[in-house]
Amino acid sequence: MHLRSGVDEDPVTGSAHCTLAPFWGDRLHKNHFLAYQASPRGGEIRVTWEGDRVLLAGQAVTVMRAELAV
């Protein structure tokens, strides 16, 4: 069963790039990448792998803003 929320796919999935950076970094002996997500809306992202952290940079668009009261 496929549930659809009516929200378009995120053009660049940061969590995927956080996983891919160490994977490809080990294989290519690199820690800086320029990545392109080949999805219908697509997008570029600059990826830097620093030990246990992955830094992501690129253009972003705010699609929602909220305030949480606890």
PyMOL Python script that loads the backbone (N, CA, C, O; Angstrom):
from pymol import cmd

cmd.read_pdbstr("""\
ATOM      1  N   MET A   1       0.833  -1.170   0.000  1.00  0.00           N
ATOM      2  CA  MET A   1       0.000   0.000   0.000  1.00  0.00           C
ATOM      3  C   MET A   1       0.881   1.237   0.000  1.00  0.00           C
ATOM      4  O   MET A   1       1.827   1.316   0.783  1.00  0.00           O
ATOM      5  N   HIS A   2       0.592   2.202  -0.858  1.00  0.00           N
ATOM      6  CA  HIS A   2       1.379   3.419  -0.965  1.00  0.00           C
ATOM      7  C   HIS A   2       0.542   4.593  -0.489  1.00  0.00           C
ATOM      8  O   HIS A   2      -0.510   4.886  -1.059  1.00  0.00           O
ATOM      9  N   LEU A   3       1.006   5.262   0.550  1.00  0.00           N
ATOM     10  CA  LEU A   3       0.303   6.441   1.049  1.00  0.00           C
ATOM     11  C   LEU A   3       0.944   7.676   0.449  1.00  0.00           C
ATOM     12  O   LEU A   3       2.169   7.785   0.411  1.00  0.00           O
ATOM     13  N   ARG A   4       0.146   8.584  -0.008  1.00  0.00           N
ATOM     14  CA  ARG A   4       0.664   9.800  -0.622  1.00  0.00           C
ATOM     15  C   ARG A   4       0.181  10.986   0.196  1.00  0.00           C
ATOM     16  O   ARG A   4      -1.011  11.124   0.473  1.00  0.00           O
ATOM     17  N   SER A   5       1.124  11.842   0.578  1.00  0.00           N
ATOM     18  CA  SER A   5       0.777  12.996   1.405  1.00  0.00           C
ATOM     19  C   SER A   5       0.455  14.228   0.579  1.00  0.00           C
ATOM     20  O   SER A   5      -0.036  15.217   1.124  1.00  0.00           O
ATOM     21  N   GLY A   6       0.720  14.197  -0.733  1.00  0.00           N
ATOM     22  CA  GLY A   6       0.467  15.363  -1.565  1.00  0.00           C
ATOM     23  C   GLY A   6       1.632  16.329  -1.584  1.00  0.00           C
ATOM     24  O   GLY A   6       1.528  17.400  -2.183  1.00  0.00           O
ATOM     25  N   VAL A   7       2.743  15.983  -0.942  1.00  0.00           N
ATOM     26  CA  VAL A   7       3.924  16.832  -0.922  1.00  0.00           C
ATOM     27  C   VAL A   7       4.907  16.301  -1.957  1.00  0.00           C
ATOM     28  O   VAL A   7       5.237  15.116  -1.958  1.00  0.00           O
ATOM     29  N   ASP A   8       5.379  17.194  -2.849  1.00  0.00           N
ATOM     30  CA  ASP A   8       6.354  16.776  -3.853  1.00  0.00           C
ATOM     31  C   ASP A   8       7.631  16.287  -3.187  1.00  0.00           C
ATOM     32  O   ASP A   8       7.948  16.663  -2.059  1.00  0.00           O
ATOM     33  N   GLU A   9       8.349  15.450  -3.903  1.00  0.00           N
ATOM     34  CA  GLU A   9       9.618  14.907  -3.434  1.00  0.00           C
ATOM     35  C   GLU A   9      10.604  16.043  -3.157  1.00  0.00           C
ATOM     36  O   GLU A   9      10.627  17.038  -3.881  1.00  0.00           O
ATOM     37  N   ASP A  10      11.411  15.895  -2.118  1.00  0.00           N
ATOM     38  CA  ASP A  10      12.463  16.855  -1.817  1.00  0.00           C
ATOM     39  C   ASP A  10      13.481  16.802  -2.951  1.00  0.00           C
ATOM     40  O   ASP A  10      13.938  15.710  -3.290  1.00  0.00           O
ATOM     41  N   PRO A  11      13.859  17.934  -3.555  1.00  0.00           N
ATOM     42  CA  PRO A  11      14.774  17.893  -4.688  1.00  0.00           C
ATOM     43  C   PRO A  11      16.152  17.324  -4.347  1.00  0.00           C
ATOM     44  O   PRO A  11      16.774  16.687  -5.196  1.00  0.00           O
ATOM     45  N   VAL A  12      16.635  17.537  -3.144  1.00  0.00           N
ATOM     46  CA  VAL A  12      17.920  16.971  -2.728  1.00  0.00           C
ATOM     47  C   VAL A  12      17.755  16.397  -1.330  1.00  0.00           C
ATOM     48  O   VAL A  12      17.382  17.109  -0.398  1.00  0.00           O
ATOM     49  N   THR A  13      18.031  15.120  -1.190  1.00  0.00           N
ATOM     50  CA  THR A  13      17.843  14.430   0.082  1.00  0.00           C
ATOM     51  C   THR A  13      19.156  14.446   0.867  1.00  0.00           C
ATOM     52  O   THR A  13      20.066  13.667   0.584  1.00  0.00           O
ATOM     53  N   GLY A  14      19.245  15.341   1.855  1.00  0.00           N
ATOM     54  CA  GLY A  14      20.465  15.495   2.646  1.00  0.00           C
ATOM     55  C   GLY A  14      20.868  14.238   3.381  1.00  0.00           C
ATOM     56  O   GLY A  14      22.055  13.923   3.463  1.00  0.00           O
ATOM     57  N   SER A  15      19.897  13.510   3.918  1.00  0.00           N
ATOM     58  CA  SER A  15      20.231  12.306   4.678  1.00  0.00           C
ATOM     59  C   SER A  15      20.912  11.267   3.792  1.00  0.00           C
ATOM     60  O   SER A  15      21.795  10.545   4.254  1.00  0.00           O
ATOM     61  N   ALA A  16      20.513  11.186   2.538  1.00  0.00           N
ATOM     62  CA  ALA A  16      21.149  10.235   1.617  1.00  0.00           C
ATOM     63  C   ALA A  16      22.605  10.634   1.368  1.00  0.00           C
ATOM     64  O   ALA A  16      23.487   9.776   1.324  1.00  0.00           O
ATOM     65  N   HIS A  17      22.851  11.930   1.206  1.00  0.00           N
ATOM     66  CA  HIS A  17      24.219  12.386   0.957  1.00  0.00           C
ATOM     67  C   HIS A  17      25.101  12.203   2.190  1.00  0.00           C
ATOM     68  O   HIS A  17      26.306  11.986   2.059  1.00  0.00           O
ATOM     69  N   CYS A  18      24.518  12.286   3.380  1.00  0.00           N
ATOM     70  CA  CYS A  18      25.286  12.034   4.610  1.00  0.00           C
ATOM     71  C   CYS A  18      25.736  10.583   4.682  1.00  0.00           C
ATOM     72  O   CYS A  18      26.779  10.290   5.266  1.00  0.00           O
ATOM     73  N   THR A  19      24.981   9.688   4.110  1.00  0.00           N
ATOM     74  CA  THR A  19      25.350   8.274   4.058  1.00  0.00           C
ATOM     75  C   THR A  19      26.331   8.003   2.927  1.00  0.00           C
ATOM     76  O   THR A  19      27.257   7.207   3.082  1.00  0.00           O
ATOM     77  N   LEU A  20      26.129   8.659   1.796  1.00  0.00           N
ATOM     78  CA  LEU A  20      26.975   8.419   0.627  1.00  0.00           C
ATOM     79  C   LEU A  20      28.381   9.007   0.763  1.00  0.00           C
ATOM     80  O   LEU A  20      29.324   8.470   0.182  1.00  0.00           O
ATOM     81  N   ALA A  21      28.540  10.096   1.516  1.00  0.00           N
ATOM     82  CA  ALA A  21      29.858  10.734   1.641  1.00  0.00           C
ATOM     83  C   ALA A  21      30.914   9.775   2.197  1.00  0.00           C
ATOM     84  O   ALA A  21      31.968   9.632   1.578  1.00  0.00           O
ATOM     85  N   PRO A  22      30.683   9.108   3.341  1.00  0.00           N
ATOM     86  CA  PRO A  22      31.696   8.157   3.826  1.00  0.00           C
ATOM     87  C   PRO A  22      31.867   6.952   2.892  1.00  0.00           C
ATOM     88  O   PRO A  22      32.975   6.442   2.722  1.00  0.00           O
ATOM     89  N   PHE A  23      30.761   6.505   2.292  1.00  0.00           N
ATOM     90  CA  PHE A  23      30.827   5.364   1.375  1.00  0.00           C
ATOM     91  C   PHE A  23      31.793   5.661   0.220  1.00  0.00           C
ATOM     92  O   PHE A  23      32.719   4.892  -0.035  1.00  0.00           O
ATOM     93  N   TRP A  24      31.567   6.783  -0.474  1.00  0.00           N
ATOM     94  CA  TRP A  24      32.402   7.125  -1.624  1.00  0.00           C
ATOM     95  C   TRP A  24      33.745   7.706  -1.192  1.00  0.00           C
ATOM     96  O   TRP A  24      34.747   7.542  -1.888  1.00  0.00           O
ATOM     97  N   GLY A  25      33.768   8.384  -0.045  1.00  0.00           N
ATOM     98  CA  GLY A  25      35.026   8.947   0.433  1.00  0.00           C
ATOM     99  C   GLY A  25      36.085   7.885   0.659  1.00  0.00           C
ATOM    100  O   GLY A  25      37.242   8.071   0.283  1.00  0.00           O
ATOM    101  N   ASP A  26      35.698   6.770   1.271  1.00  0.00           N
ATOM    102  CA  ASP A  26      36.627   5.656   1.485  1.00  0.00           C
ATOM    103  C   ASP A  26      37.122   5.087   0.164  1.00  0.00           C
ATOM    104  O   ASP A  26      38.307   4.789   0.012  1.00  0.00           O
ATOM    105  N   ARG A  27      36.223   4.940  -0.775  1.00  0.00           N
ATOM    106  CA  ARG A  27      36.582   4.314  -2.049  1.00  0.00           C
ATOM    107  C   ARG A  27      37.411   5.227  -2.950  1.00  0.00           C
ATOM    108  O   ARG A  27      38.302   4.759  -3.660  1.00  0.00           O
ATOM    109  N   LEU A  28      37.119   6.526  -2.922  1.00  0.00           N
ATOM    110  CA  LEU A  28      37.802   7.469  -3.809  1.00  0.00           C
ATOM    111  C   LEU A  28      38.917   8.246  -3.112  1.00  0.00           C
ATOM    112  O   LEU A  28      39.616   9.037  -3.744  1.00  0.00           O
ATOM    113  N   HIS A  29      39.079   8.016  -1.803  1.00  0.00           N
ATOM    114  CA  HIS A  29      40.084   8.732  -1.007  1.00  0.00           C
ATOM    115  C   HIS A  29      39.913  10.238  -1.137  1.00  0.00           C
ATOM    116  O   HIS A  29      40.871  10.978  -1.362  1.00  0.00           O
ATOM    117  N   LYS A  30      38.655  10.674  -0.988  1.00  0.00           N
ATOM    118  CA  LYS A  30      38.308  12.091  -1.073  1.00  0.00           C
ATOM    119  C   LYS A  30      37.407  12.458   0.099  1.00  0.00           C
ATOM    120  O   LYS A  30      36.735  11.598   0.667  1.00  0.00           O
ATOM    121  N   ASN A  31      37.398  13.740   0.457  1.00  0.00           N
ATOM    122  CA  ASN A  31      36.458  14.173   1.483  1.00  0.00           C
ATOM    123  C   ASN A  31      35.642  15.394   1.046  1.00  0.00           C
ATOM    124  O   ASN A  31      34.841  15.910   1.825  1.00  0.00           O
ATOM    125  N   HIS A  32      35.839  15.858  -0.190  1.00  0.00           N
ATOM    126  CA  HIS A  32      35.034  16.945  -0.758  1.00  0.00           C
ATOM    127  C   HIS A  32      34.415  16.456  -2.060  1.00  0.00           C
ATOM    128  O   HIS A  32      35.099  15.874  -2.903  1.00  0.00           O
ATOM    129  N   PHE A  33      33.114  16.695  -2.218  1.00  0.00           N
ATOM    130  CA  PHE A  33      32.399  16.247  -3.408  1.00  0.00           C
ATOM    131  C   PHE A  33      31.440  17.328  -3.877  1.00  0.00           C
ATOM    132  O   PHE A  33      30.957  18.127  -3.075  1.00  0.00           O
ATOM    133  N   LEU A  34      31.170  17.353  -5.156  1.00  0.00           N
ATOM    134  CA  LEU A  34      30.050  18.099  -5.700  1.00  0.00           C
ATOM    135  C   LEU A  34      29.085  17.042  -6.205  1.00  0.00           C
ATOM    136  O   LEU A  34      29.405  16.293  -7.128  1.00  0.00           O
ATOM    137  N   ALA A  35      27.911  16.981  -5.605  1.00  0.00           N
ATOM    138  CA  ALA A  35      26.946  15.924  -5.926  1.00  0.00           C
ATOM    139  C   ALA A  35      25.746  16.512  -6.655  1.00  0.00           C
ATOM    140  O   ALA A  35      25.408  17.683  -6.482  1.00  0.00           O
ATOM    141  N   TYR A  36      25.114  15.687  -7.464  1.00  0.00           N
ATOM    142  CA  TYR A  36      23.875  16.063  -8.142  1.00  0.00           C
ATOM    143  C   TYR A  36      22.858  14.962  -7.906  1.00  0.00           C
ATOM    144  O   TYR A  36      23.126  13.798  -8.202  1.00  0.00           O
ATOM    145  N   GLN A  37      21.704  15.312  -7.383  1.00  0.00           N
ATOM    146  CA  GLN A  37      20.638  14.331  -7.208  1.00  0.00           C
ATOM    147  C   GLN A  37      19.788  14.344  -8.465  1.00  0.00           C
ATOM    148  O   GLN A  37      19.140  15.343  -8.776  1.00  0.00           O
ATOM    149  N   ALA A  38      19.793  13.240  -9.179  1.00  0.00           N
ATOM    150  CA  ALA A  38      19.084  13.131 -10.455  1.00  0.00           C
ATOM    151  C   ALA A  38      17.653  12.682 -10.224  1.00  0.00           C
ATOM    152  O   ALA A  38      17.282  11.559 -10.566  1.00  0.00           O
ATOM    153  N   SER A  39      16.861  13.553  -9.650  1.00  0.00           N
ATOM    154  CA  SER A  39      15.437  13.305  -9.445  1.00  0.00           C
ATOM    155  C   SER A  39      14.686  14.269 -10.367  1.00  0.00           C
ATOM    156  O   SER A  39      15.309  15.146 -10.965  1.00  0.00           O
ATOM    157  N   PRO A  40      13.381  14.129 -10.492  1.00  0.00           N
ATOM    158  CA  PRO A  40      12.641  15.016 -11.385  1.00  0.00           C
ATOM    159  C   PRO A  40      12.901  16.507 -11.131  1.00  0.00           C
ATOM    160  O   PRO A  40      12.998  17.276 -12.086  1.00  0.00           O
ATOM    161  N   ARG A  41      13.016  16.929  -9.868  1.00  0.00           N
ATOM    162  CA  ARG A  41      13.307  18.338  -9.591  1.00  0.00           C
ATOM    163  C   ARG A  41      14.792  18.587  -9.410  1.00  0.00           C
ATOM    164  O   ARG A  41      15.237  19.729  -9.527  1.00  0.00           O
ATOM    165  N   GLY A  42      15.571  17.554  -9.128  1.00  0.00           N
ATOM    166  CA  GLY A  42      17.028  17.614  -9.067  1.00  0.00           C
ATOM    167  C   GLY A  42      17.615  18.690  -8.178  1.00  0.00           C
ATOM    168  O   GLY A  42      16.895  19.541  -7.655  1.00  0.00           O
ATOM    169  N   GLY A  43      18.919  18.648  -8.012  1.00  0.00           N
ATOM    170  CA  GLY A  43      19.614  19.667  -7.253  1.00  0.00           C
ATOM    171  C   GLY A  43      21.065  19.312  -7.016  1.00  0.00           C
ATOM    172  O   GLY A  43      21.440  18.141  -6.979  1.00  0.00           O
ATOM    173  N   GLU A  44      21.890  20.368  -6.853  1.00  0.00           N
ATOM    174  CA  GLU A  44      23.311  20.189  -6.564  1.00  0.00           C
ATOM    175  C   GLU A  44      23.565  20.430  -5.083  1.00  0.00           C
ATOM    176  O   GLU A  44      22.861  21.206  -4.436  1.00  0.00           O
ATOM    177  N   ILE A  45      24.581  19.753  -4.557  1.00  0.00           N
ATOM    178  CA  ILE A  45      24.945  19.915  -3.155  1.00  0.00           C
ATOM    179  C   ILE A  45      26.459  19.737  -3.021  1.00  0.00           C
ATOM    180  O   ILE A  45      27.050  18.830  -3.607  1.00  0.00           O
ATOM    181  N   ARG A  46      27.061  20.618  -2.243  1.00  0.00           N
ATOM    182  CA  ARG A  46      28.483  20.489  -1.931  1.00  0.00           C
ATOM    183  C   ARG A  46      28.586  19.699  -0.625  1.00  0.00           C
ATOM    184  O   ARG A  46      27.962  20.048   0.377  1.00  0.00           O
ATOM    185  N   VAL A  47      29.370  18.647  -0.653  1.00  0.00           N
ATOM    186  CA  VAL A  47      29.466  17.709   0.469  1.00  0.00           C
ATOM    187  C   VAL A  47      30.907  17.684   0.974  1.00  0.00           C
ATOM    188  O   VAL A  47      31.842  17.521   0.191  1.00  0.00           O
ATOM    189  N   THR A  48      31.080  17.845   2.278  1.00  0.00           N
ATOM    190  CA  THR A  48      32.390  17.731   2.906  1.00  0.00           C
ATOM    191  C   THR A  48      32.289  16.708   4.023  1.00  0.00           C
ATOM    192  O   THR A  48      31.451  16.838   4.916  1.00  0.00           O
ATOM    193  N   TRP A  49      33.130  15.700   3.977  1.00  0.00           N
ATOM    194  CA  TRP A  49      33.147  14.640   4.973  1.00  0.00           C
ATOM    195  C   TRP A  49      34.294  14.927   5.933  1.00  0.00           C
ATOM    196  O   TRP A  49      35.458  14.939   5.532  1.00  0.00           O
ATOM    197  N   GLU A  50      33.963  15.158   7.206  1.00  0.00           N
ATOM    198  CA  GLU A  50      34.954  15.471   8.240  1.00  0.00           C
ATOM    199  C   GLU A  50      34.790  14.498   9.409  1.00  0.00           C
ATOM    200  O   GLU A  50      34.061  14.784  10.358  1.00  0.00           O
ATOM    201  N   GLY A  51      35.458  13.362   9.342  1.00  0.00           N
ATOM    202  CA  GLY A  51      35.395  12.368  10.421  1.00  0.00           C
ATOM    203  C   GLY A  51      33.999  11.821  10.605  1.00  0.00           C
ATOM    204  O   GLY A  51      33.473  11.141   9.723  1.00  0.00           O
ATOM    205  N   ASP A  52      33.387  12.115  11.754  1.00  0.00           N
ATOM    206  CA  ASP A  52      32.047  11.594  12.011  1.00  0.00           C
ATOM    207  C   ASP A  52      30.955  12.585  11.607  1.00  0.00           C
ATOM    208  O   ASP A  52      29.790  12.398  11.956  1.00  0.00           O
ATOM    209  N   ARG A  53      31.324  13.631  10.877  1.00  0.00           N
ATOM    210  CA  ARG A  53      30.347  14.631  10.427  1.00  0.00           C
ATOM    211  C   ARG A  53      30.397  14.783   8.915  1.00  0.00           C
ATOM    212  O   ARG A  53      31.442  14.613   8.287  1.00  0.00           O
ATOM    213  N   VAL A  54      29.245  15.108   8.351  1.00  0.00           N
ATOM    214  CA  VAL A  54      29.154  15.441   6.932  1.00  0.00           C
ATOM    215  C   VAL A  54      28.511  16.821   6.849  1.00  0.00           C
ATOM    216  O   VAL A  54      27.418  17.038   7.372  1.00  0.00           O
ATOM    217  N   LEU A  55      29.196  17.746   6.191  1.00  0.00           N
ATOM    218  CA  LEU A  55      28.685  19.098   6.020  1.00  0.00           C
ATOM    219  C   LEU A  55      28.080  19.230   4.634  1.00  0.00           C
ATOM    220  O   LEU A  55      28.682  18.819   3.642  1.00  0.00           O
ATOM    221  N   LEU A  56      26.891  19.803   4.569  1.00  0.00           N
ATOM    222  CA  LEU A  56      26.178  19.961   3.311  1.00  0.00           C
ATOM    223  C   LEU A  56      25.996  21.444   3.031  1.00  0.00           C
ATOM    224  O   LEU A  56      25.707  22.218   3.944  1.00  0.00           O
ATOM    225  N   ALA A  57      26.164  21.846   1.777  1.00  0.00           N
ATOM    226  CA  ALA A  57      25.979  23.244   1.398  1.00  0.00           C
ATOM    227  C   ALA A  57      25.333  23.306   0.026  1.00  0.00           C
ATOM    228  O   ALA A  57      25.572  22.451  -0.827  1.00  0.00           O
ATOM    229  N   GLY A  58      24.519  24.321  -0.176  1.00  0.00           N
ATOM    230  CA  GLY A  58      23.857  24.518  -1.454  1.00  0.00           C
ATOM    231  C   GLY A  58      22.722  25.502  -1.280  1.00  0.00           C
ATOM    232  O   GLY A  58      22.561  26.096  -0.214  1.00  0.00           O
ATOM    233  N   GLN A  59      21.940  25.672  -2.322  1.00  0.00           N
ATOM    234  CA  GLN A  59      20.794  26.570  -2.254  1.00  0.00           C
ATOM    235  C   GLN A  59      19.629  25.852  -1.590  1.00  0.00           C
ATOM    236  O   GLN A  59      19.455  24.643  -1.741  1.00  0.00           O
ATOM    237  N   ALA A  60      18.841  26.619  -0.855  1.00  0.00           N
ATOM    238  CA  ALA A  60      17.685  26.044  -0.174  1.00  0.00           C
ATOM    239  C   ALA A  60      16.499  26.995  -0.284  1.00  0.00           C
ATOM    240  O   ALA A  60      16.661  28.199  -0.484  1.00  0.00           O
ATOM    241  N   VAL A  61      15.329  26.437  -0.150  1.00  0.00           N
ATOM    242  CA  VAL A  61      14.090  27.205  -0.165  1.00  0.00           C
ATOM    243  C   VAL A  61      13.299  26.816   1.076  1.00  0.00           C
ATOM    244  O   VAL A  61      13.098  25.630   1.338  1.00  0.00           O
ATOM    245  N   THR A  62      12.852  27.798   1.837  1.00  0.00           N
ATOM    246  CA  THR A  62      12.017  27.511   2.997  1.00  0.00           C
ATOM    247  C   THR A  62      10.619  27.158   2.507  1.00  0.00           C
ATOM    248  O   THR A  62       9.979  27.941   1.805  1.00  0.00           O
ATOM    249  N   VAL A  63      10.150  25.970   2.886  1.00  0.00           N
ATOM    250  CA  VAL A  63       8.820  25.542   2.446  1.00  0.00           C
ATOM    251  C   VAL A  63       7.820  25.523   3.591  1.00  0.00           C
ATOM    252  O   VAL A  63       6.615  25.415   3.365  1.00  0.00           O
ATOM    253  N   MET A  64       8.320  25.630   4.832  1.00  0.00           N
ATOM    254  CA  MET A  64       7.427  25.664   5.973  1.00  0.00           C
ATOM    255  C   MET A  64       8.144  26.323   7.139  1.00  0.00           C
ATOM    256  O   MET A  64       9.349  26.152   7.326  1.00  0.00           O
ATOM    257  N   ARG A  65       7.395  27.067   7.904  1.00  0.00           N
ATOM    258  CA  ARG A  65       7.922  27.689   9.107  1.00  0.00           C
ATOM    259  C   ARG A  65       6.915  27.441  10.216  1.00  0.00           C
ATOM    260  O   ARG A  65       5.710  27.574  10.003  1.00  0.00           O
ATOM    261  N   ALA A  66       7.400  27.082  11.399  1.00  0.00           N
ATOM    262  CA  ALA A  66       6.488  26.776  12.495  1.00  0.00           C
ATOM    263  C   ALA A  66       7.126  27.140  13.821  1.00  0.00           C
ATOM    264  O   ALA A  66       8.330  27.381  13.909  1.00  0.00           O
ATOM    265  N   GLU A  67       6.297  27.175  14.846  1.00  0.00           N
ATOM    266  CA  GLU A  67       6.777  27.430  16.191  1.00  0.00           C
ATOM    267  C   GLU A  67       6.186  26.346  17.090  1.00  0.00           C
ATOM    268  O   GLU A  67       4.994  26.047  17.019  1.00  0.00           O
ATOM    269  N   LEU A  68       7.025  25.770  17.925  1.00  0.00           N
ATOM    270  CA  LEU A  68       6.594  24.694  18.815  1.00  0.00           C
ATOM    271  C   LEU A  68       6.633  25.206  20.239  1.00  0.00           C
ATOM    272  O   LEU A  68       7.678  25.647  20.719  1.00  0.00           O
ATOM    273  N   ALA A  69       5.520  25.151  20.902  1.00  0.00           N
ATOM    274  CA  ALA A  69       5.448  25.560  22.302  1.00  0.00           C
ATOM    275  C   ALA A  69       5.380  24.318  23.177  1.00  0.00           C
ATOM    276  O   ALA A  69       4.511  23.463  23.005  1.00  0.00           O
ATOM    277  N   VAL A  70       6.307  24.236  24.110  1.00  0.00           N
ATOM    278  CA  VAL A  70       6.355  23.065  24.989  1.00  0.00           C
ATOM    279  C   VAL A  70       5.913  23.451  26.383  1.00  0.00           C
ATOM    280  O   VAL A  70       5.883  22.606  27.277  1.00  0.00           O
TER     281      VAL A  70
END
""", "prot")
cmd.dss("prot")
cmd.show_as("cartoon", "prot")
cmd.util.cbc("prot")
cmd.orient("prot")
